[in-house]
Amino acid sequence: MVFFLTFKQISNRIEELYEKKGCEPLLTEALLSLYRQKKYVEHASNQGLICYLGNCDADTFYKHTENLYIEWDSEQLEFMAKHPELNRGSDEIRDMSDRRADVYLNFHFEHTKQSIHQHPSFFEINYVYSGAFSFTFEGKEYQMHPGDLCIISPNARHMIKETSENSFLIQQYMNNDSFHSTFISLLSCDDILSNFFKDILTNKNQENFLILSTGNSTNFSYIQQIARDIFLEQFKYDNYSPYCNISLLKILFSNALRVHHNSYQFYNGNMDIDFVPILRFLEKNYRTTSLGDAANYFHYSSSYLSTYIKQITGKTYSEMIRNLKMNDALEYLSHTNKSIEEISLLVGYKTPDHFSRAFRQHFDMPPSMYRKMHLSGEV
């Protein structure tokens, strides 16, 4: 049986159980007690409230979300209550609903039990709408603030807890296929950072996370509104909602990536140094810098940095630099009228002959032929 309860009903019941027991209850426990006491409604519409919340100020939005109705499934709840061993350390809304969407919303209630958990087949996407949260990952704690978009890979063991009053987190889970089509496709640039993010987030052998910070960007209000629309879309409970939500998430990701060059945190299980500044340095200076220059700049030995680059990117330092040069060369050949001589200097080759040999070795054709084929539409 499907039934509906408001945020306020659930929060009040959790508070009652917390005061009564002196410890944090599971969300399942609060929901079942309300269901068995018949405090629910069998039919509910959020449409009018959604229209209001979509256009109000941020403080009003936070306050009145408590009146939204959430859909639950009694059979799923009873099953979870009978099989506590299946609990993953954090109550998941998907386990308590009869809907099986590729993307679904999770809810955070104050005073509910939280512990380290993981999601074997889902990416977790968290947007801090207001307040502050602590994010525990691999035994280390990070702080998240308004505007932070945190993406956590499948199987990563983690926990997120509210650390300030009036905090609001928009949390969604997305299956692998949807995540790849929605997010990974946006990391299609050939720059070194995009490829690094893409490779790490799709590495099934590592547990990783990425935080894109948008709180100090000029687009903060716009991105916050998109996140609000994503949140509200999940309360429409119709067949169109999943498709609308995917489209909104693409817009959210795209705008977050616009500002990610200025502020982000990244973690990879193989990393014991912060590799992102190294990537940024190489991307900016690859035309003139050597491995020794880069190693000196970051106070490492050349052999250590070389080994580390190979471990993280799967490429040698020379291969990585050559790829950067060739990617830029393609851009110049395709979108400018610059001569081969000019392009060779711009991408870091001392002579046109050296550049042409390297280009032919990389693409099996000389640069002049590539430009001709591009102009004719053959590439």
Secondary structure as GFF3:
##gff-version 3
##sequence-region A 1 379
A	DSSP	beta_strand	2	6	.	.	.	ID=ss1
A	DSSP	alpha_helix	7	21	.	.	.	ID=ss2
A	DSSP	alpha_helix	27	36	.	.	.	ID=ss3
A	DSSP	alpha_helix	47	53	.	.	.	ID=ss4
A	DSSP	alpha_helix	58	64	.	.	.	ID=ss5
A	DSSP	three_ten_helix	65	67	.	.	.	ID=ss6
A	DSSP	beta_strand	69	73	.	.	.	ID=ss7
A	DSSP	alpha_helix	74	82	.	.	.	ID=ss8
A	DSSP	three_ten_helix	84	86	.	.	.	ID=ss9
A	DSSP	three_ten_helix	93	96	.	.	.	ID=ss10
A	DSSP	beta_strand	103	106	.	.	.	ID=ss11
A	DSSP	beta_strand	122	130	.	.	.	ID=ss12
A	DSSP	beta_strand	133	137	.	.	.	ID=ss13
A	DSSP	beta_strand	140	144	.	.	.	ID=ss14
A	DSSP	beta_strand	148	152	.	.	.	ID=ss15
A	DSSP	beta_strand	158	162	.	.	.	ID=ss16
A	DSSP	beta_strand	168	175	.	.	.	ID=ss17
A	DSSP	alpha_helix	176	182	.	.	.	ID=ss18
A	DSSP	three_ten_helix	184	186	.	.	.	ID=ss19
A	DSSP	alpha_helix	192	201	.	.	.	ID=ss20
A	DSSP	beta_strand	209	213	.	.	.	ID=ss21
A	DSSP	alpha_helix	220	233	.	.	.	ID=ss22
A	DSSP	alpha_helix	241	258	.	.	.	ID=ss23
A	DSSP	beta_strand	264	267	.	.	.	ID=ss24
A	DSSP	alpha_helix	276	285	.	.	.	ID=ss25
A	DSSP	alpha_helix	291	297	.	.	.	ID=ss26
A	DSSP	alpha_helix	302	313	.	.	.	ID=ss27
A	DSSP	alpha_helix	317	335	.	.	.	ID=ss28
A	DSSP	alpha_helix	340	346	.	.	.	ID=ss29
A	DSSP	alpha_helix	352	363	.	.	.	ID=ss30
A	DSSP	alpha_helix	367	376	.	.	.	ID=ss31
###
